[in-house]
Amino acid sequence: MKPTAKSKDDIQRIVSRAAKDAIDYIEQDVAPARLEAAKYFDGEDTLGHEAGRSKVVATKCRDAVRNAKPGLMRVFMATDKPVEFIPSGPESVDIAEQQTKYAQFVFNKNGGFRLLNDVIDDALRKKVGIAKVYMSEAEKSQIFDFELGPDEFTMMAGSDDIELIEHEETPEGLHIGKAQQVKRKPELRMESMPPEEFFIDADARSIDDFYICGQQRELRVSDLVEMGFDFDEVVELGSDDEPGEEEKEYRTNYRDQDDESDDLSMRRVLYTEAYMRIDVEGTGVAQLYALILAGTQYKLLDHYPVDDTPFAIFEIDPEPHTFFGRSLVELIQQDQDASTSMLRGVLDGVAFSNAPRWAYDGRAVDTDDMMNGEIGGLVETEGPPADKFFQLTTMFPVGDALAAIQYHDVVTQNKTGITEAASGLNPDALQNANVDAVNMLDRAAAAQPEVMARHLAEGGMTRLFRLVLRLMKEGQTGPVQMRLNGAFTELDVSQFDPELDVTINVGLGNEGEMVKVAMLNQTFDRQMGIWSQYGPKNGLVTMTNIRNTLADAMMLAGLHNVSRYWQPMNQQIEAQIEQQAAAEAQNQPQQPDPLVQAEQVKAEAAMAKAAQDADIKVMQAQQKAAIEVQKAQQDGQMKFAEMTMRDDLARDQMALDGIMKAAEMLGQYGIPVDMSRVYQLQAQNGIYE
């Protein structure tokens, strides 16, 4: 028979029947075990108790989960690369490293710690933890006022992300009003699903091998309308029978009331998102489809082909050849019952020892006195009391009881692998123990938790990182910026390859952090030895390798801001450093021969000495010339002074001679002359006869 294309009714019939069968399987076979495990974890009384006896409940299930969870979280969050992409060849080395860093960056940015906390907790308590990774459009709206001309307004109004709120055109042709701009951007989202919302067929072996799987939950009519579905089509679909209702009510401690809201948009609708392989086109080869159904009758609203399911499954104890494994709580439920019985027995024994039962003759002993528990209280009797009332002795072997409880604790620890040494070494184990014995005990205590971590990493974390990378590759547009090896690098996400092999850095066989740090220190010493012996072109160790070694050592020590201590380094930076060094080498002159250089030094010294001697001679000549000039100036000044003095004397002598002749002439004529004035002039001019 030749396969034929399927109509919407055919698809509706196939997927609705498959979804109902899968959900019935979950409700009948899986949900009761999960609900019982939840009650054991919460310490509810599952054994029942007699009136007047102890009703305490041991909490081994909760204690085991709480002891195991911190160690598992530390394994994944202590390293920045719990999952690492492995290059398939030399050409994909850089891409693999970029993918690993970018996937971890997106994981942390989208609340990776909280997601991991939730799925590990569900895996420990409810068989599986389920993470869902999908792309959603994030909306960002902004309302603004505008005043634009005709051309600008036409351009704005024609934009797909603009919605007019108010608009008015003025007589001058201006457009005035208010508008809203809604920007939509693809955004990756990760969330942990409640296990009761997930369904899968009974024959499924893994999330890669199933007939149908999906998520079922309640949404509002408004939510479906926002998804693009018609209001009239979904408003009457209803939600009368939601699977997982009992588990949900127990988890939330709340029972939903009847939904009789007058607001039709807020009515609840059963929403089913199924993934199933169907031969829709009639080619004979089934293809994976996403099928959107709503209502209790599973009405098909939409279907479209997809590459993969959006679910990552986390398990701590998977069972071969079946989808659901065992939770940690399921492993020790019976042990909690046994511990509860022994603990109640011990407490009842203590109570009977402190307040034993009595046998008495009601005809001879006052009943009210017997019921009085007051210390030193009196009991009234008729006759001697020995045969009227006596104490009923109860055997209480407390030592044997406590030994039995301790033995049972050891049995429980062996089942779960969560021992005292796993959460902190028992002081008794350290007595007379050397370092090797302590390390052996430490490794033995961590063996079972490491196996759990390995299951979580191989299953859930590996698939989670593949989903993150695949969706980012499909939804990201344009280059992105992120810090890589301490430097901000522009990455082209469209070139990533989600199909690269994936390895994990946690689990069985990995040593402790101190051992890793010691190995990194040893690696650094060897790198520096090769570098110093063979130089930068050794072909085995680069500056990037050395920087990565130092960075990994600091990360293991808890110092994540590596760039504060070591500069960023990658192949591009190394190439730039080499180019700069080569350019500087070309600009430097060649080094001369040592003998020639020595002769040059001698010649330069001789030239320097000759120049110094010439300078001294010039200075001496200048000083001598200056002295001669100064002496000539002084001689000239003295000669000038002498000449001036002689001229002055000559003039004075001539004047005196004239006076004397005048005096003589006056004396001849009998005119008296005062000679004292003449003598005074002679004294003033230094003229003495």
C-alpha positions in Angstrom: 0.0 0.0 0.0 1.4 3.4 -1.0 1.5 6.0 1.7 -0.7 9.1 1.2 -0.6 12.6 2.5 -2.6 13.2 5.7 -5.3 15.7 6.2 -5.8 17.8 9.3 -8.5 15.4 10.5 -6.1 12.5 10.1 -3.4 14.3 12.1 -5.9 15.2 14.7 -7.0 11.6 15.2 -3.5 10.2 15.3 -2.0 12.7 17.7 -5.0 12.9 20.1 -5.0 9.1 20.5 -1.3 9.0 21.1 -1.4 11.9 23.6 -4.2 10.3 25.5 -2.4 6.9 25.8 0.8 8.6 26.9 -0.9 10.7 29.5 -2.8 7.7 30.8 0.4 5.8 31.2 1.9 8.7 33.2 -1.2 9.0 35.4 -1.5 5.3 36.2 2.1 4.1 36.4 4.4 7.1 37.1 2.4 9.8 38.9 1.5 7.5 42.0 5.2 6.7 42.6 6.1 10.4 42.4 3.3 11.4 44.7 4.3 8.7 47.3 8.0 9.9 47.1 6.8 13.4 47.7 5.0 12.3 50.9 8.1 10.4 52.1 10.3 13.5 51.4 7.9 15.7 53.5 8.0 13.2 56.4 4.3 12.2 56.3 3.2 9.2 58.3 2.8 6.3 55.8 2.7 3.5 58.5 0.0 4.7 60.8 0.3 4.6 64.6 -1.5 3.4 67.7 -3.2 5.8 69.9 -1.0 6.7 72.9 2.2 5.6 71.1 4.9 7.6 69.4 4.0 8.9 65.9 7.4 10.4 65.0 8.6 9.8 61.4 12.3 9.4 60.4 13.3 11.8 57.6 15.9 9.7 55.9 14.6 10.6 52.4 14.8 14.3 53.0 18.1 14.0 54.7 19.6 12.1 51.8 18.4 14.6 49.2 19.6 17.5 51.2 23.0 15.9 51.7 23.5 15.0 48.1 22.3 18.2 46.5 25.1 20.6 47.6 27.8 18.3 46.3 26.1 17.9 42.9 25.6 21.6 42.6 29.2 22.3 43.5 30.5 19.9 40.8 28.7 21.8 38.1 29.1 25.4 39.3 32.7 25.2 40.5 34.0 25.1 36.9 33.2 27.5 34.1 33.2 24.6 31.6 31.1 21.7 32.9 30.4 20.8 29.3 32.9 21.4 26.5 32.6 21.2 22.7 35.4 19.2 21.1 36.8 20.3 17.7 36.5 17.8 14.9 39.7 19.1 13.2 42.3 21.9 13.3 40.0 24.3 11.5 37.3 24.0 14.2 39.6 24.6 17.3 38.6 28.3 17.7 35.0 27.6 16.9 34.8 24.9 19.6 36.3 27.1 22.2 34.0 30.0 21.3 30.9 27.8 21.4 31.8 26.5 24.8 32.3 30.0 26.3 29.3 31.4 24.6 27.0 28.6 25.6 28.1 28.9 29.2 27.7 32.7 29.0 24.1 32.3 27.8 23.4 29.6 30.4 24.5 31.9 33.2 22.8 34.9 31.8 19.4 33.1 31.7 19.5 31.9 35.3 21.5 28.7 34.9 22.1 28.3 38.7 18.4 28.3 39.5 17.6 26.1 36.6 20.2 23.5 37.6 19.0 23.7 41.2 15.5 22.9 40.2 16.2 20.0 37.8 18.7 18.3 40.2 16.1 18.6 43.0 13.4 17.0 40.8 15.8 14.3 39.7 16.6 13.4 43.3 13.0 13.4 44.4 10.8 12.7 41.3 12.7 10.4 39.0 13.6 13.0 36.4 14.2 16.7 36.2 13.1 18.4 33.0 14.5 21.6 31.5 12.8 23.3 28.5 14.7 25.6 26.2 12.9 27.7 23.6 12.9 31.0 21.7 10.4 33.7 22.6 9.8 37.2 21.3 10.6 39.8 23.9 8.5 43.0 23.5 9.6 46.4 24.5 7.1 49.3 24.0 7.6 53.0 24.1 5.0 55.8 23.8 6.1 59.1 22.3 4.7 62.4 20.9 5.3 63.5 17.4 5.0 66.6 15.2 6.0 65.7 11.6 5.6 66.8 8.0 3.6 64.8 5.5 6.6 62.8 4.2 8.0 62.0 7.6 4.6 61.0 8.9 3.9 58.7 6.0 7.2 57.0 6.6 6.6 56.6 10.3 3.0 55.4 9.9 4.1 52.8 7.4 6.5 51.1 9.9 5.4 47.7 11.1 6.4 48.5 14.8 4.5 51.8 15.0 0.9 52.0 16.2 -0.9 55.4 16.2 -2.7 56.3 19.4 -3.7 59.9 18.7 -3.4 61.8 15.4 -4.4 65.3 14.2 -3.5 67.2 11.0 -3.1 71.0 11.3 -4.2 73.5 8.5 -0.5 74.0 7.8 -0.1 70.3 6.9 1.7 69.2 10.1 0.8 65.9 11.7 0.6 66.0 15.5 -0.2 63.1 17.8 1.0 60.2 20.0 2.2 56.8 18.9 3.5 53.6 20.4 6.6 51.7 19.2 6.7 48.0 19.9 10.1 46.3 19.3 10.2 42.6 19.2 13.4 40.7 19.6 14.0 36.9 19.8 15.0 35.9 23.2 16.2 32.5 24.5 14.4 31.2 27.6 15.3 28.3 29.8 12.9 27.0 32.5 12.5 23.9 34.7 9.2 22.1 34.0 7.1 20.6 36.8 7.5 16.8 36.2 3.7 16.4 36.3 3.4 18.6 33.1 5.6 16.3 31.0 4.3 13.2 29.3 5.9 10.5 27.1 4.7 7.1 25.7 5.3 3.9 27.7 7.7 2.4 25.0 10.1 5.4 25.0 13.7 4.7 26.0 15.0 8.2 25.9 14.2 11.7 24.8 15.8 10.7 21.4 13.7 7.5 21.1 10.0 8.0 21.6 6.7 7.9 19.8 5.2 11.0 21.4 6.2 13.4 24.1 5.3 16.8 25.2 4.0 19.2 27.8 0.5 19.7 29.1 -0.7 22.6 31.3 -3.4 25.1 31.7 -3.3 28.5 30.0 -5.7 31.4 29.8 -7.7 32.2 26.6 -5.7 35.5 26.5 -2.4 33.5 26.3 -3.6 31.5 23.3 -4.9 34.7 21.6 -1.4 36.3 22.0 0.0 33.2 20.4 -2.0 34.0 17.3 -5.0 31.7 17.7 -8.6 32.9 17.1 -10.5 33.9 20.2 -13.8 32.2 19.1 -11.9 29.0 18.4 -10.4 28.6 21.8 -12.8 30.3 24.2 -15.1 27.3 24.5 -12.5 24.5 24.6 -12.3 24.4 28.4 -10.2 22.5 30.9 -12.2 20.1 32.9 -9.7 17.3 33.4 -6.1 18.5 33.8 -3.6 15.6 34.1 -1.3 15.7 37.1 -3.9 17.6 39.1 -3.2 15.6 42.3 0.5 16.1 42.1 0.1 19.8 41.4 -2.2 20.3 44.4 0.2 18.4 46.7 3.1 20.5 45.4 1.4 23.8 45.7 -0.7 22.9 48.7 -3.7 24.5 47.0 -6.8 23.1 45.4 -8.0 25.0 42.3 -11.6 26.3 42.5 -14.1 26.2 39.7 -13.2 28.7 37.0 -16.4 30.7 36.5 -14.8 34.0 35.6 -17.0 36.4 33.8 -14.0 37.6 31.8 -13.9 35.2 28.9 -10.3 36.0 28.1 -9.3 34.7 31.6 -10.9 31.3 31.2 -8.6 28.4 31.5 -7.9 26.1 28.6 -6.0 22.8 28.6 -3.0 23.4 26.4 -1.0 20.5 25.0 2.3 20.9 23.1 3.2 17.5 21.6 6.1 16.3 19.6 5.6 13.3 17.3 7.0 11.8 14.2 4.3 11.7 11.5 4.4 11.1 7.7 2.3 14.2 6.9 3.4 14.5 3.2 3.0 10.8 2.5 6.6 10.1 1.5 6.9 7.0 3.7 9.4 8.6 6.1 8.1 10.2 9.3 9.3 13.6 10.2 9.3 15.2 13.7 6.5 17.7 14.1 5.4 20.1 16.8 1.6 19.8 17.3 -0.4 22.4 19.3 -3.6 21.1 20.8 -6.1 22.7 23.1 -9.1 21.6 25.2 -10.0 18.2 26.7 -10.8 16.8 23.3 -7.3 17.7 22.0 -8.3 20.0 19.2 -5.5 20.5 16.7 -4.7 24.2 16.4 -1.4 24.1 14.5 1.4 21.8 13.4 4.9 22.5 11.9 8.1 20.5 11.4 10.9 20.9 13.9 14.5 19.7 14.2 14.4 18.5 17.8 12.3 18.6 21.0 13.0 21.4 23.5 13.4 19.1 26.5 16.6 18.1 28.4 16.2 15.2 30.8 18.2 15.0 34.1 18.4 11.6 36.0 20.6 10.4 38.8 19.9 6.7 38.5 18.7 5.9 35.0 17.3 2.4 34.3 18.4 0.7 31.0 15.9 0.4 28.2 13.3 2.6 29.8 12.7 6.3 30.1 12.1 6.7 33.8 14.8 5.7 36.2 14.8 5.8 40.0 14.9 8.7 42.3 17.1 8.8 45.4 13.9 8.9 47.5 12.6 5.7 45.9 15.8 3.9 46.9 15.3 4.4 50.6 11.6 4.5 51.2 11.5 1.2 52.9 14.6 2.1 54.9 12.7 5.2 56.1 9.8 3.0 57.2 12.2 0.7 59.1 14.0 3.7 60.7 10.6 5.1 61.7 9.6 1.8 63.4 12.9 1.6 65.3 12.8 5.2 66.3 9.3 4.9 67.6 10.2 1.8 69.5 13.1 3.6 71.2 10.9 6.5 72.1 8.1 4.3 73.4 10.6 2.3 75.5 11.8 5.5 77.0 8.3 6.5 77.8 7.4 3.2 79.4 10.6 3.4 81.5 9.7 6.8 82.7 6.0 6.1 83.2 5.5 2.3 83.6 2.1 0.6 83.6 0.6 -0.7 86.8 -1.7 -3.6 87.7 -4.0 -3.0 90.6 -7.2 -4.4 92.3 -9.9 -1.8 91.7 -11.9 -3.1 94.8 -9.0 -2.4 97.2 -7.2 0.5 95.5 -8.4 4.0 94.8 -8.5 4.4 91.0 -8.1 8.2 91.1 -4.9 7.8 93.1 -3.5 5.3 90.6 -4.2 7.8 87.7 -2.3 10.6 89.6 1.1 11.0 88.0 2.4 13.4 90.6 5.9 12.7 92.0 5.6 11.4 95.5 1.8 10.9 95.2 0.0 8.5 97.6 -2.2 5.6 96.7 -4.9 4.6 99.2 -5.4 0.9 99.7 -7.2 -1.5 102.0 -4.7 -3.9 103.5 -1.0 -4.4 102.5 -0.4 -3.0 98.9 1.9 -5.8 97.7 -1.0 -8.0 96.5 -3.2 -5.0 95.7 -1.1 -3.3 93.0 2.4 -3.7 91.4 4.4 -2.3 88.6 4.4 -4.0 85.2 8.1 -4.2 84.2 9.0 -3.5 80.6 12.3 -4.7 79.1 14.1 -1.8 77.4 17.4 -2.9 75.8 18.4 0.6 74.8 22.0 -0.4 73.8 20.8 -3.1 71.4 18.2 -0.7 69.9 20.7 2.1 69.2 23.1 -0.4 67.7 20.4 -1.6 65.4 19.6 2.0 64.3 23.3 2.7 63.6 23.6 -0.5 61.6 20.5 0.5 59.6 22.0 4.0 59.0 25.1 2.3 57.5 22.9 0.2 55.2 21.0 3.3 54.0 24.3 5.1 53.4 25.6 2.2 51.3 22.4 2.3 49.2 22.6 6.0 48.4 26.3 6.6 48.6 25.7 9.7 50.7 27.9 8.9 53.7 29.2 10.9 56.6 32.5 11.1 54.8 30.8 12.6 51.7 29.4 15.6 53.7 32.4 15.9 56.1 34.9 13.3 57.4 33.8 11.4 60.5 36.3 12.2 63.3 36.5 8.5 64.1 37.8 7.8 60.7 40.8 10.0 61.2 42.1 8.2 64.2 45.6 6.8 63.4 45.0 7.4 59.6 47.7 8.6 57.3 47.2 11.0 54.3 46.8 8.1 51.8 44.2 6.5 53.9 42.3 9.7 54.3 42.5 10.4 50.5 41.3 6.9 49.8 38.3 7.3 52.2 37.5 10.7 50.6 37.6 9.2 47.1 35.4 6.2 48.2 32.9 8.6 49.7 32.7 10.7 46.6 32.3 7.7 44.2 28.5 7.4 44.2 27.9 11.2 44.0 30.3 11.4 41.1 28.3 8.7 39.3 25.2 10.8 39.9 26.9 13.9 38.6 28.1 11.9 35.5 24.5 10.8 34.7 23.3 14.4 35.1 26.1 15.7 32.9 26.0 13.0 30.2 22.2 13.2 29.9 20.8 16.6 30.8 23.7 19.0 30.7 25.0 17.8 27.4 21.6 18.0 25.7 20.9 21.4 27.4 24.0 22.9 25.9 23.2 21.5 22.5 19.7 23.0 22.6 21.1 26.4 23.8 23.6 26.5 20.9 21.1 25.4 18.3 18.5 27.9 19.2 21.0 30.8 19.5 22.4 29.9 16.1 18.8 30.0 14.6 17.5 33.0 16.5 20.6 35.3 16.7 20.9 38.0 14.0 24.2 39.8 13.5 27.5 39.5 15.5 27.6 39.4 19.3 30.2 40.6 21.8 31.5 38.6 24.7 34.7 38.2 26.7 36.9 35.4 25.5 40.3 34.7 27.1 40.1 38.0 28.9 39.4 40.1 25.8 36.2 41.2 24.2 35.7 39.4 20.9 33.1 39.7 18.2 31.5 36.3 17.5 29.5 35.2 14.5 27.0 32.8 16.0 25.8 31.8 12.6 29.1 30.0 12.1 28.7 27.8 15.2 28.3 24.0 14.7 26.0 22.4 17.3 26.9 19.0 16.0 30.5 19.1 17.3 31.3 16.3 19.8 30.6 17.2 23.5 32.6 16.1 26.5 32.0 16.7 30.2 34.5 17.9 32.8 32.7 16.3 35.8 32.0 12.8 37.0 33.8 9.5 37.6 37.5 9.5 37.4 38.1 13.2 38.0 40.4 14.1 41.0 39.9 16.9 43.4 40.6 20.6 42.9 43.9 20.5 44.7 45.2 17.7 42.4 44.1 19.7 39.3 45.8 22.8 40.6 49.0 20.8 41.2 48.8 19.4 37.6 48.3 22.9 36.2 51.4 24.2 38.1 53.4 21.3 36.8 52.2 22.0 33.3 53.2 25.6 33.6 56.7 24.7 34.7 57.0 22.4 31.6 55.7 25.1 29.3 58.2 27.7 30.6 61.0 25.2 30.2 60.1 24.5 26.6 59.7 28.3 26.0 63.1 29.2 27.5 64.9 26.4 25.7 63.4 26.7 22.2 62.0 30.2 22.2 58.6 31.5 20.9 58.8 29.5 17.7 59.0 26.1 19.5 55.8 24.8 17.8 54.4 23.3 21.1 53.7 26.2 23.5 52.3 29.6 22.8 51.6 32.6 25.0 47.9 31.8 24.7 48.6 28.3 26.1 50.6 29.7 29.0 47.8 32.3 29.8 45.2 29.5 29.7 47.1 27.5 32.2 47.4 30.4 34.6 43.7 31.3 34.1 42.5 27.7 34.8 44.5 27.5 37.9 43.0 30.8 39.2 39.5 29.6 38.2 39.9 26.5 40.3 41.0 28.6 43.2 37.7 30.6 42.9 39.2 33.7 41.3 37.1 34.3 38.2 38.3 37.8 37.3 41.5 36.5 35.7 42.0 39.7 33.5 42.8 41.6 36.7 46.0 39.6 37.0 46.9 38.5 33.5 46.4 40.5 30.3 44.1 39.0 27.6 45.9 36.7 25.1 44.8 34.9 21.9 46.2 34.1 18.5 45.4 37.5 17.1 47.1 39.3 19.9 50.2 37.1 19.6 50.3 37.8 15.8 50.2 41.6 16.5 53.0 41.3 19.1 55.2 39.3 16.6 54.5 41.9 13.8 55.5 44.7 16.2 58.7 43.0 17.2 59.6 42.3 13.6 59.0 46.0 12.7 61.2 47.2 15.6 64.0 44.7 14.6 64.0 46.1 11.0 64.4 49.7 12.2 67.4 48.9 14.5 71.0 49.2 13.0 73.2 46.1 12.7 75.5 45.5 15.6 79.2 46.2 14.6 82.2 43.9 15.2 83.5 44.2 18.8 87.1 45.1 17.6 85.8 47.8 15.3 83.5 49.0 18.0 86.5 49.3 20.4 88.5 51.3 17.8 85.5 53.5 17.3 85.3 54.1 21.0 89.0 55.0 21.1 88.7 57.4 18.2 85.6 59.0 19.7 87.6 59.4 23.0 90.5 61.0 21.2 88.2 63.3 19.3 86.5 64.3 22.5 89.9 65.1 24.1 91.1 67.2 21.1 87.9 69.1 21.1 88.2 69.7 24.9 91.9 70.9 24.4 90.8 73.3 21.6 88.0 74.6 23.8 90.5 75.3 26.6 92.9 77.1 24.2 90.1 79.2 22.9 89.0 80.1 26.4 92.6 81.0 27.3 93.0 83.2 24.2 89.7 84.9 24.9 90.7 85.5 28.5 94.1 87.0 27.4 92.5 89.2 24.8 90.0 90.4 27.3 92.9 91.3 29.7 94.8 93.2 27.0 91.7 95.1 26.0 91.0 96.0 29.6 94.7 97.1 30.1 94.6 99.2 26.9 91.4 100.8 28.1 93.0 101.6 31.5 96.2 103.0 29.8 94.2 105.2 27.4 92.2 106.5 30.3 95.4 107.3 32.3 97.0 109.1 29.3 93.8 111.0 28.7 93.7 112.1 32.3 97.4 113.2 32.2 96.8 115.2 29.0 93.8 116.8 30.5 95.7 117.7 33.6 98.6 119.2 31.6 96.2 121.2 29.6 94.5 122.5 32.7 97.8 123.5 34.3 98.9 125.2 31.2 95.7 127.2 31.1 95.9 128.1 34.8 99.6 129.2 34.3 98.7 131.4 31.4 95.9 133.0 33.5 98.3 133.5 36.4 100.9 135.0 34.2 98.3 137.4 32.9 97.3 138.4 36.3 100.9 139.0 37.4 101.6 141.2 34.4 98.4 143.2 35.1 99.4 143.6 38.8 102.8 144.9 37.7 101.3 147.3 35.3 98.9 148.6 38.0 101.8 148.9 40.5 103.7 151.1 38.1 100.7 153.5 38.0 100.4 153.5 41.8 97.2 151.4 41.9 97.2 148.9 44.9 96.7 145.3 44.2 95.5 142.5 46.7 98.1 139.7 46.2 96.3 137.4 48.6 93.8 136.5 45.9 96.7 135.7 43.6 98.3 133.4 46.1 95.0 131.7 46.7 94.6 130.9 43.0 98.1 129.6 42.9 97.4 127.3 45.9 94.2 126.0 44.3 96.0 125.1 41.0 99.2 123.7 42.6 101.4 126.5 41.3 104.1 127.7 43.7 106.8 130.1 42.7 
